Amino acid sequence: MEGSKKFFLALAIFLGMMNSGSAQSSTTLVPAVFTFGDSTMDVGINDFLDSDFKANFLPYGRDFMNHTPTGRFCNGKLPTDFTVETLGFTTYPLPYLSPQATGKNLLIGAGFASAGSGYSDQTTKLYHAISLSQQLKYFKEYQSKLVQLVSRRKANSIIKGGLYVLGTGTGDFVQNYYINRKLRKLYSVNAFSDLLARELSKFIKGLHSLGARRIGITSLPPLGCLPANIRVFGHGRKTCVTWLNEDAKTFNRKLNQTVVALARELPNLKIAVFDIYQPIYDLATAPSKQGFVEAKRGCCKTGSSVKTSVLCIPKSTSTCSNATSYVFWDSVHPSEAANKFIAESLAIAGIYLIS
């Protein structure tokens, strides 16, 4: 971890230089942070939905502040939480549907991401999540509330200067494509990736039309290294499933091509891909190099049904005592310790967006 410490020292110096040269009294590098997507970004919005995918029970959140579940699919912080801290915020943007997401709490942004959501509306409907199109509608509604709180000029400054992070796509494959024979007959992996890339482009254009100018998009992780997928598709082996990883790479190529096209097409847009594939692959295949012990199963015990096999069993007594040794918290989502490593790996792309 020594290399990451040196890098973050350089990052801290960089951020300090930017702050010292600013006439603003704010200590944050951007005025607000907005998150969209699925469970990798969900900070608790599903707690306010009639959805099967919720993380509002222990052991989720046991290592977060006050050791209580927040709706995050982790024992503690998500990568975006570490990003928010690095940017200088002392509190985290709330899920938009939370009763507490009012007044001054809205000034630092909001979380619109919903577990079970995907690029495809079909994926979202299967799991009663909030679609990307509805997340955009909520963001537009948020803007109206913001104008009522501050002047229109100040609201526009927050919207234009904010950092936007989108993370989704895993569910489109794991929770939809791979279990839907009709869908697999209609689309090859390449064609399905094209379909998702078109939905991505549509969403980014919509976000840009609403004022977003700094957008980061996470890649797909190595699908074949997620414990749930090793269990289902690994045929008894305990190693990453190669063909699933190749599918992820196929989509990630489409993602990168789409981002390049959007950067050329949309004016005044800073857009970057946050590559989570490589850091998660490194952790999953050589965990000891970063101080981890277990990468083939999650820290918590998961359920046995299709819908619960990825989630921790509520109040399970079989949860590991030291989550920092585990790459994964449940059978899909990384632990807080892994999320910290992932956030550090994305810092360079993050510097581009805020510089």
BELSUL-V930529 format. One record per pair of residues at least 12 apart in sequence whose C-alpha atoms are under 6 Angstrom apart, sorted by the first residue. I is the first residue (numbers start at 1). J is the second residue. D is the distance in Angstrom with one decimal. If there is no record, write none. Layout:
i={I/I}
j={J/J}
d={D/D}
//
This chain:
i={27/28/28/28/29/30/30/31/31/32/32/32/33/33/33/33/34/34/34/34/35/35/35/35/35/35/36/36/36/37/37/37/37/38/38/38/38/38/38/39/39/41/42/42/42/43/43/43/44/44/44/44/45/45/46/51/55/55/55/56/56/56/57/58/58/59/60/60/61/61/62/63/63/64/74/76/77/78/79/79/93/93/94/94/95/95/96/96/96/112/114/114/116/117/117/118/118/118/118/119/119/119/123/123/159/160/160/160/163/164/165/165/165/166/167/167/193/213/213/214/214/214/215/216/216/216/217/217/218/218/218/219/219/219/220/221/221/222/222/222/223/223/224/224/224/224/225/226/227/227/227/228/270/274/279/292/292/293/294/295/298/298/298/298/299/299/299/300/300/300/301/301/310/310/311/312/324}
j={88/87/88/89/87/161/162/158/162/108/109/162/109/162/163/164/109/110/111/164/111/112/113/164/165/166/112/113/166/113/166/167/168/113/114/115/116/117/168/114/115/113/113/114/115/71/72/95/70/71/72/95/95/97/114/128/71/72/73/69/70/71/69/314/315/315/74/75/75/76/75/75/76/76/335/336/336/339/339/343/109/110/110/111/110/111/110/111/112/135/129/130/129/129/131/168/169/171/172/169/196/199/172/176/211/211/212/213/214/215/215/216/217/217/217/218/251/269/270/270/271/353/271/271/272/273/273/274/273/274/275/252/275/276/248/276/277/245/277/281/244/245/240/241/244/245/240/332/296/297/331/331/353/346/342/325/326/325/326/327/328/329/330/331/319/320/329/312/319/330/313/318/331/332/330/330/337}
d={6.0/5.5/4.4/6.0/5.3/6.0/5.6/5.5/5.6/4.1/4.6/4.7/4.9/5.6/4.8/6.0/5.3/5.2/5.7/4.8/4.9/5.8/6.0/5.9/4.9/5.9/5.1/4.1/4.7/4.3/5.4/4.8/4.8/5.2/4.7/4.3/5.8/4.9/5.1/6.0/3.8/5.6/4.7/5.2/6.0/5.7/4.9/5.8/5.8/3.7/5.7/5.6/4.9/5.9/5.9/5.4/4.5/5.9/5.6/5.2/6.0/4.7/5.6/5.9/5.1/5.7/5.6/4.9/4.4/5.1/5.4/5.4/4.9/4.3/5.8/5.2/5.2/5.8/4.9/4.9/5.3/4.7/5.2/5.8/5.7/4.4/5.5/5.5/5.8/5.7/5.8/5.6/5.4/5.3/5.7/5.6/5.3/6.0/5.5/6.0/5.7/5.8/5.7/5.8/6.0/5.5/5.5/5.8/5.3/4.7/5.8/4.8/5.8/4.8/5.9/5.0/5.1/4.7/5.9/4.9/5.9/5.7/4.8/5.7/4.9/5.7/4.9/5.6/5.7/4.4/5.9/5.8/5.2/5.8/5.8/5.6/4.1/5.0/5.3/6.0/5.5/5.3/4.9/4.2/4.6/4.9/4.4/5.4/5.4/5.3/4.9/4.9/6.0/5.9/6.0/4.5/5.9/5.1/4.9/5.1/4.7/4.7/4.4/5.1/5.7/5.1/4.8/5.6/4.2/5.5/6.0/5.9/4.9/5.9/5.8/5.8/5.3}
//
